[in-house]
Amino acid sequence: MPEAVIIKDTDNKQKIKIILALAVPAMIENFLQTVVGFVDTLFVSNLGLNEVAAVGVSNAIVAVYIAVFMAIGVGTSSLIARSVGAGQVDQAKAIARQSTWISVIAGIIFGLATLFFAEPLLRIMGAEPSVIKQGVVYFQIVAIPSVFLALMTIFGSILRAAGNTKTPMKVGIWINLIHIVLDYVLIFGLFDWAGGGIAGAAWATSIVRIIGAIVLYLYIRKSKLSFSIWKGSASEYTMPLLKLSGPAAAERLIMRFGQVLYFGLIVRLGTDVYAAHVLAGNIEVFSYMPGYGLAIAATTLVGQHLGAERKQDAYQYGMLTAWIAVVFMGVVGVLLFFFSPLAASWFTKDKDVIHMVTTALRIDAFAQPFLAIGLVIAGALQGAGDTKSPMYSTTIGMWLIRVVGVYVLCIYLGMGIAGVWLSITIDLIIRAAFLLYRFRKHMHVRQTLQ
């Protein structure tokens, strides 16, 4: 895939090819990351429940770090895509350099916070005393070098914004394979060495992040966006990057904290209901893969075409990508509806829990087209430089619709797990409608690029 995708692409068939060329590698990369997460959990589960809990609570904090790094990536993707579309390669390089420095600073700040406050942070997350000792070991090894996680995230965003989604996919494949091998060896040992247990799992994660950051940077150095990290600063892009990244970071943090609140309400329904909800979520996560991949394509294509002052094409790409996502995820919905009992039986033999997981996933099956629209149009808006609308939709959806919905449908009306997933579905429908409205309005009124 060429780094710039601005070509004479007037017919829909050609547009679909371009969209899929960008989206499919991103889908594969996301899928592999999810699979490796399952493998990682499987290996750690052989050490004991305390180790599983330690990794889980540590990763819940790291997820907040990642949310900030991804938000910086959103701002980077938006500005670079528009610069590439406008043919302003030097500007794109300057933005890439400055976003790299911003991510380095963020990574160092989070690393220092982990170094000095690891134990208090784990206590705040509610970790039991028996978990904290192991948790501090894992958390510090994984999160003190957060700068490499930040760099890996931002370098991937730079390449994708230029239209190159294949390279992050290839790098992702290799580092995920290396991660599985390192995970096994460093946890369980090799020959006479007994392995490092939970510390080994942490070192495997940190090592592959360092490798990933270095390899992605070497690929950038071979690309049209090649820049030297050490060659000066481009401070004039700091505020535009922060202006775009701020709402994106807020959106992700609002989502994380909102999940904590409405998960707390679900726990009140009973352990079996909460367990069923978690299992349904673990199965449903695979349905996000097409949406995430197509959202990346939408961000890149909308941004580049706006940069080239081709607003109509930008709008068409956004809408066409959304409808492709609806098709993909509509198929996923059909699979969820018919195969949810089988999928649930892989995780538990409890018939009541299987029934609840099936109920949840069959409700979710009807929500898949709306989830598709929400994911892709949010990406399209971010490519157009509007990171506030996705933030508003997440705030309303998570804190008002889901929290109130779970309270009313589950606790007040006693609908159980069906009420939880009906609340999620209502949120996704309203969110899709709101984002579509904002995208159409944004593309209609936008006259010049800021």
C-alpha positions as CSV (number, residue, x, y, z in Angstrom):
1,M,0.0,0.0,0.0
2,P,1.6,3.3,-1.0
3,E,2.1,5.9,1.8
4,A,-0.2,8.4,0.2
5,V,-3.6,7.1,-1.0
6,I,-4.7,10.3,-2.8
7,I,-5.4,9.0,-6.3
8,K,-8.2,9.3,-8.9
9,D,-10.5,6.9,-7.1
10,T,-13.9,8.0,-8.3
11,D,-15.8,4.7,-8.4
12,N,-17.0,2.8,-5.3
13,K,-15.3,-0.5,-6.3
14,Q,-11.9,1.3,-6.3
15,K,-12.7,3.0,-3.0
16,I,-13.7,-0.4,-1.4
17,K,-10.3,-1.9,-2.5
18,I,-8.4,1.0,-0.9
19,I,-10.5,0.8,2.3
20,L,-9.9,-2.9,2.7
21,A,-6.2,-2.6,1.8
22,L,-5.8,-0.3,4.8
23,A,-8.3,-2.0,7.2
24,V,-7.5,-5.8,6.8
25,P,-3.9,-5.5,8.1
26,A,-5.1,-3.5,11.1
27,M,-7.8,-6.2,11.7
28,I,-5.2,-8.9,11.7
29,E,-2.9,-7.0,14.0
30,N,-5.8,-6.4,16.5
31,F,-6.8,-10.1,16.3
32,L,-3.3,-11.3,17.0
33,Q,-3.0,-8.9,20.0
34,T,-6.2,-10.3,21.4
35,V,-5.1,-13.9,20.9
36,V,-1.7,-13.3,22.6
37,G,-3.5,-11.7,25.5
38,F,-5.4,-15.0,26.0
39,V,-2.2,-17.0,25.7
40,D,-0.5,-14.7,28.3
41,T,-3.4,-15.2,30.7
42,L,-3.3,-19.0,30.1
43,F,0.4,-19.2,31.0
44,V,0.1,-17.0,34.1
45,S,-3.0,-19.0,35.3
46,N,-0.7,-22.0,35.7
47,L,1.2,-20.1,38.4
48,G,-1.9,-19.5,40.6
49,L,-4.8,-17.3,41.3
50,N,-2.8,-14.6,43.1
51,E,-0.6,-14.3,40.1
52,V,-3.6,-14.0,37.8
53,A,-5.1,-11.3,40.0
54,A,-1.7,-9.5,40.2
55,V,-1.4,-9.4,36.4
56,G,-5.1,-8.4,36.0
57,V,-5.0,-5.4,38.5
58,S,-1.6,-4.2,37.1
59,N,-2.9,-4.3,33.5
60,A,-6.0,-2.4,34.6
61,I,-3.7,0.5,35.5
62,V,-1.5,0.1,32.4
63,A,-4.7,0.3,30.4
64,V,-5.1,3.8,31.6
65,Y,-1.5,4.6,30.5
66,I,-2.2,3.0,27.1
67,A,-5.4,5.1,26.8
68,V,-3.3,8.3,27.0
69,F,-0.7,7.0,24.5
70,M,-3.4,6.0,22.1
71,A,-5.0,9.5,22.5
72,I,-1.7,11.1,21.5
73,G,-1.8,8.7,18.5
74,V,-5.2,10.0,17.6
75,G,-4.0,13.6,17.4
76,T,-0.9,12.4,15.5
77,S,-2.9,10.4,13.0
78,S,-5.3,13.3,12.3
79,L,-2.6,15.9,11.7
80,I,-0.3,13.7,9.7
81,A,-3.0,12.3,7.5
82,R,-4.1,15.8,6.5
83,S,-0.5,16.9,5.9
84,V,0.2,13.9,3.7
85,G,-3.1,14.5,1.8
86,A,-2.0,18.1,1.2
87,G,1.4,16.9,0.0
88,Q,3.1,18.7,2.9
89,V,5.6,15.9,3.7
90,D,8.0,18.1,5.7
91,Q,5.1,19.2,7.9
92,A,4.1,15.6,8.4
93,K,7.7,14.8,9.5
94,A,7.7,17.7,11.9
95,I,4.4,16.6,13.4
96,A,5.8,13.0,13.7
97,R,8.9,14.3,15.5
98,Q,7.0,16.5,17.9
99,S,4.4,13.8,18.7
100,T,7.3,11.4,19.4
101,W,8.7,13.8,22.0
102,I,5.3,14.3,23.6
103,S,4.9,10.5,23.9
104,V,8.4,10.2,25.4
105,I,7.5,12.8,28.1
106,A,4.2,11.0,28.8
107,G,6.0,7.6,29.0
108,I,8.7,9.0,31.4
109,I,6.0,10.6,33.7
110,F,4.0,7.3,33.9
111,G,7.3,5.3,34.4
112,L,8.3,7.5,37.3
113,A,4.8,7.3,38.8
114,T,5.1,3.5,38.7
115,L,8.5,3.6,40.2
116,F,7.5,5.6,43.3
117,F,3.8,4.8,43.7
118,A,3.3,1.2,42.5
119,E,2.0,-0.2,45.8
120,P,-0.4,2.7,46.5
121,L,-1.8,2.5,43.0
122,L,-2.4,-1.2,43.4
123,R,-4.1,-0.6,46.8
124,I,-6.4,2.1,45.2
125,M,-7.4,-0.6,42.6
126,G,-8.6,-2.8,45.5
127,A,-5.8,-5.4,45.3
128,E,-5.8,-7.8,48.3
129,P,-2.6,-7.8,50.5
130,S,-1.7,-11.3,49.2
131,V,-1.8,-10.0,45.6
132,I,0.0,-6.7,46.1
133,K,3.5,-8.3,46.7
134,Q,3.3,-10.1,43.3
135,G,1.5,-7.2,41.7
136,V,4.3,-4.7,42.5
137,V,6.9,-7.0,40.9
138,Y,4.9,-7.4,37.7
139,F,3.7,-3.8,37.6
140,Q,7.1,-2.2,38.0
141,I,8.8,-4.4,35.4
142,V,6.0,-3.7,32.9
143,A,5.3,-0.1,33.5
144,I,8.5,1.6,34.6
145,P,9.7,1.4,30.9
146,S,6.4,2.8,29.7
147,V,8.3,5.1,27.4
148,F,8.8,2.1,25.0
149,L,5.1,1.3,25.1
150,A,4.4,5.0,24.3
151,L,6.9,5.0,21.4
152,M,5.6,1.7,20.0
153,T,2.0,3.2,20.0
154,I,3.0,6.5,18.4
155,F,5.2,4.9,15.7
156,G,2.4,2.7,14.7
157,S,0.1,5.7,14.5
158,I,2.6,7.6,12.3
159,L,2.9,4.7,9.8
160,R,-0.9,4.1,9.7
161,A,-1.7,7.8,9.2
162,A,0.6,7.8,6.1
163,G,-1.4,4.9,4.7
164,N,0.9,2.1,5.7
165,T,-1.0,-0.4,7.9
166,K,0.9,-3.5,6.6
167,T,4.2,-2.6,8.4
168,P,2.6,-2.4,11.9
169,M,0.8,-5.7,11.2
170,K,4.0,-7.4,10.2
171,V,5.9,-6.1,13.2
172,G,2.9,-7.1,15.3
173,I,3.0,-10.6,14.0
174,W,6.7,-11.1,14.8
175,I,6.7,-9.5,18.2
176,N,3.6,-11.4,19.2
177,L,5.3,-14.7,18.2
178,I,8.4,-13.7,20.1
179,H,6.2,-12.7,23.1
180,I,4.7,-16.2,23.3
181,V,8.1,-17.9,23.2
182,L,9.6,-15.5,25.7
183,D,6.6,-15.8,27.9
184,Y,6.8,-19.5,28.2
185,V,10.6,-19.6,28.7
186,L,10.8,-16.7,31.1
187,I,7.8,-17.9,33.2
188,F,8.5,-21.7,33.3
189,G,12.3,-21.8,32.6
190,L,14.5,-23.8,30.2
191,F,16.7,-26.8,30.9
192,D,18.1,-26.4,34.4
193,W,16.7,-22.8,34.9
194,A,13.4,-22.9,36.8
195,G,12.1,-19.6,35.2
196,G,11.1,-16.3,36.7
197,G,7.4,-16.9,37.3
198,I,5.4,-13.7,37.3
199,A,8.5,-11.6,36.9
200,G,9.4,-13.6,33.8
201,A,5.9,-12.8,32.3
202,A,6.6,-9.1,33.0
203,W,10.1,-9.2,31.4
204,A,8.7,-10.9,28.3
205,T,6.1,-8.1,27.9
206,S,8.7,-5.3,28.4
207,I,11.3,-6.9,26.0
208,V,8.9,-7.2,23.1
209,R,7.7,-3.6,23.6
210,I,11.3,-2.4,23.4
211,I,11.8,-4.5,20.2
212,G,8.6,-3.3,18.7
213,A,9.5,0.4,19.3
214,I,12.9,0.0,17.8
215,V,11.8,-1.9,14.7
216,L,8.9,0.4,14.0
217,Y,11.2,3.4,14.2
218,L,13.6,1.7,11.8
219,Y,10.7,1.3,9.3
220,I,9.8,5.0,9.7
221,R,13.4,5.9,8.9
222,K,13.1,4.0,5.6
223,S,9.8,5.8,4.7
224,K,8.9,9.1,3.2
225,L,8.2,10.3,6.7
226,S,11.8,9.6,7.9
227,F,12.8,11.9,10.8
228,S,15.5,11.9,13.4
229,I,14.2,12.0,17.0
230,W,17.3,14.0,18.0
231,K,17.2,16.6,15.3
232,G,15.5,19.5,17.0
233,S,11.9,20.1,18.0
234,A,8.8,21.3,16.2
235,S,7.1,23.1,19.1
236,E,4.6,24.9,16.9
237,Y,2.7,21.6,16.6
238,T,2.6,20.9,20.4
239,M,-0.7,22.8,21.0
240,P,-2.5,21.4,17.9
241,L,-1.5,17.9,19.0
242,L,-2.6,18.4,22.5
243,K,-5.8,20.1,21.4
244,L,-6.7,17.0,19.4
245,S,-5.3,14.4,21.8
246,G,-6.8,16.0,25.0
247,P,-10.5,15.1,24.2
248,A,-9.4,11.7,22.9
249,A,-7.6,11.0,26.2
250,A,-10.6,12.2,28.1
251,E,-12.9,9.9,26.1
252,R,-10.8,6.9,26.9
253,L,-10.5,7.8,30.6
254,I,-14.2,8.5,30.8
255,M,-14.8,5.1,29.3
256,R,-12.5,3.3,31.7
257,F,-13.9,4.9,34.9
258,G,-17.5,4.5,33.6
259,Q,-16.8,0.8,33.2
260,V,-15.7,0.6,36.8
261,L,-18.9,2.3,37.9
262,Y,-21.4,0.2,35.9
263,F,-19.4,-3.0,36.6
264,G,-19.9,-2.2,40.3
265,L,-23.7,-2.1,39.7
266,I,-23.5,-5.5,37.9
267,V,-21.7,-7.0,40.8
268,R,-24.7,-6.1,43.0
269,L,-26.8,-8.5,40.8
270,G,-24.8,-11.5,42.0
271,T,-21.5,-13.2,41.3
272,D,-23.1,-15.5,38.7
273,V,-24.5,-12.6,36.7
274,Y,-21.2,-10.7,36.9
275,A,-19.3,-13.9,35.8
276,A,-21.7,-14.3,32.9
277,H,-21.2,-10.7,31.9
278,V,-17.4,-11.0,31.9
279,L,-17.6,-14.2,29.9
280,A,-19.9,-12.6,27.3
281,G,-17.5,-9.7,27.1
282,N,-14.5,-12.0,26.5
283,I,-16.4,-13.7,23.6
284,E,-17.7,-10.4,22.2
285,V,-14.3,-8.8,22.1
286,F,-13.5,-10.6,18.8
287,S,-16.4,-8.8,17.2
288,Y,-14.6,-5.5,17.6
289,M,-11.7,-6.5,15.3
290,P,-13.4,-5.5,11.9
291,G,-14.7,-2.3,13.5
292,Y,-11.3,-1.3,14.8
293,G,-9.5,-2.0,11.6
294,L,-12.0,-0.1,9.5
295,A,-12.0,2.8,12.0
296,I,-8.2,3.2,11.4
297,A,-8.9,3.2,7.6
298,A,-11.6,5.9,8.1
299,T,-9.2,8.1,10.1
300,T,-6.5,7.9,7.5
301,L,-8.7,8.3,4.4
302,V,-10.9,11.1,5.7
303,G,-7.8,13.0,7.0
304,Q,-5.9,12.6,3.8
305,H,-8.7,13.6,1.5
306,L,-9.5,16.6,3.6
307,G,-5.9,17.5,3.4
308,A,-6.1,17.3,-0.4
309,E,-9.2,19.6,-0.2
310,R,-11.4,16.8,-1.5
311,K,-14.2,17.1,1.1
312,Q,-16.8,15.1,-0.9
313,D,-14.4,12.1,-1.3
314,A,-13.6,12.4,2.4
315,Y,-17.3,12.2,3.3
316,Q,-17.9,9.3,0.9
317,Y,-14.9,7.4,2.3
318,G,-16.3,7.8,5.8
319,M,-19.8,6.6,5.0
320,L,-18.6,3.8,2.7
321,T,-16.2,2.5,5.4
322,A,-19.1,2.6,7.9
323,W,-21.3,0.5,5.6
324,I,-18.6,-2.0,5.0
325,A,-18.2,-2.3,8.8
326,V,-22.0,-2.9,9.1
327,V,-21.7,-5.8,6.7
328,F,-18.7,-7.3,8.4
329,M,-20.1,-7.0,11.9
330,G,-23.6,-7.9,10.8
331,V,-22.2,-11.3,9.8
332,V,-20.5,-11.4,13.2
333,G,-23.9,-10.7,14.8
334,V,-25.4,-13.7,13.0
335,L,-22.6,-15.9,14.3
336,L,-23.0,-14.6,17.8
337,F,-26.8,-15.3,17.7
338,F,-26.5,-18.9,16.6
339,F,-23.2,-20.0,18.2
340,S,-23.3,-18.2,21.5
341,P,-24.4,-21.4,23.5
342,L,-21.4,-23.3,22.0
343,A,-19.0,-20.4,22.8
344,A,-20.2,-20.1,26.3
345,S,-19.8,-23.8,26.9
346,W,-16.0,-23.4,26.2
347,F,-15.7,-21.3,29.4
348,T,-18.1,-23.0,31.8
349,K,-20.3,-26.0,32.3
350,D,-22.8,-24.2,34.6
351,K,-26.1,-24.3,32.7
352,D,-27.4,-21.2,34.3
353,V,-24.3,-19.2,33.4
354,I,-24.4,-20.6,29.8
355,H,-28.0,-19.5,29.5
356,M,-27.1,-16.0,30.7
357,V,-24.1,-15.7,28.4
358,T,-26.3,-16.8,25.5
359,T,-29.0,-14.2,26.4
360,A,-26.4,-11.5,26.5
361,L,-24.7,-12.4,23.2
362,R,-28.0,-12.8,21.4
363,I,-29.1,-9.3,22.5
364,D,-25.6,-8.1,21.4
365,A,-26.0,-9.7,18.0
366,F,-28.6,-7.1,17.1
367,A,-26.3,-4.3,18.4
368,Q,-23.4,-5.2,16.1
369,P,-24.4,-2.9,13.1
370,F,-24.8,0.1,15.4
371,L,-21.4,-0.7,17.1
372,A,-19.9,-0.8,13.6
373,I,-21.2,2.6,12.7
374,G,-20.1,4.1,16.1
375,L,-16.5,2.8,15.8
376,V,-16.0,3.8,12.2
377,I,-17.6,7.2,12.3
378,A,-15.7,8.0,15.5
379,G,-12.5,7.3,13.5
380,A,-13.8,9.4,10.6
381,L,-14.4,12.3,12.9
382,Q,-11.0,12.0,14.4
383,G,-9.5,12.0,10.9
384,A,-11.4,15.2,10.3
385,G,-9.9,16.7,13.5
386,D,-13.1,16.4,15.6
387,T,-12.1,14.5,18.7
388,K,-14.7,16.2,20.9
389,S,-17.8,14.5,19.4
390,P,-16.5,10.9,20.3
391,M,-15.8,12.2,23.8
392,Y,-19.3,13.6,24.2
393,S,-20.9,10.4,22.9
394,T,-18.8,8.2,25.3
395,T,-19.6,10.5,28.2
396,I,-23.4,10.4,27.6
397,G,-23.4,6.7,26.7
398,M,-21.2,5.4,29.5
399,W,-22.3,7.6,32.4
400,L,-25.9,8.3,31.6
401,I,-27.3,5.5,29.4
402,R,-25.4,2.5,30.6
403,V,-25.2,3.4,34.3
404,V,-28.9,4.6,34.5
405,G,-30.0,1.7,32.2
406,V,-28.3,-0.9,34.4
407,Y,-29.9,0.6,37.5
408,V,-33.4,0.9,36.1
409,L,-33.6,-2.3,34.0
410,C,-31.6,-4.6,36.3
411,I,-31.9,-3.4,39.9
412,Y,-35.3,-1.7,39.7
413,L,-37.1,-3.9,37.1
414,G,-35.1,-7.1,37.9
415,M,-34.3,-8.0,34.3
416,G,-30.9,-9.4,35.2
417,I,-28.3,-9.9,32.5
418,A,-30.8,-9.1,29.8
419,G,-31.1,-5.6,31.3
420,V,-27.4,-5.1,31.2
421,W,-27.0,-5.9,27.6
422,L,-30.2,-4.0,26.6
423,S,-28.6,-1.0,28.2
424,I,-25.5,-1.5,26.2
425,T,-27.5,-1.9,23.0
426,I,-29.5,1.3,23.7
427,D,-26.2,3.1,24.3
428,L,-24.8,1.9,21.0
429,I,-27.9,2.8,19.0
430,I,-28.0,6.4,20.4
431,R,-24.2,6.7,20.0
432,A,-24.3,5.7,16.3
433,A,-27.1,8.2,15.6
434,F,-25.3,11.0,17.4
435,L,-21.9,10.4,15.7
436,L,-23.5,10.1,12.2
437,Y,-25.3,13.4,12.8
438,R,-22.0,15.1,13.9
439,F,-20.1,13.7,11.0
440,R,-22.6,14.9,8.4
441,K,-22.8,18.3,10.0
442,H,-19.0,18.5,10.3
443,M,-18.4,17.7,6.7
444,H,-21.2,20.0,5.5
445,V,-20.0,23.1,7.4
446,R,-16.2,22.6,7.2
447,Q,-14.8,25.2,4.8
448,T,-11.1,25.2,5.5
449,L,-8.6,23.0,7.3
450,Q,-7.5,24.3,10.7
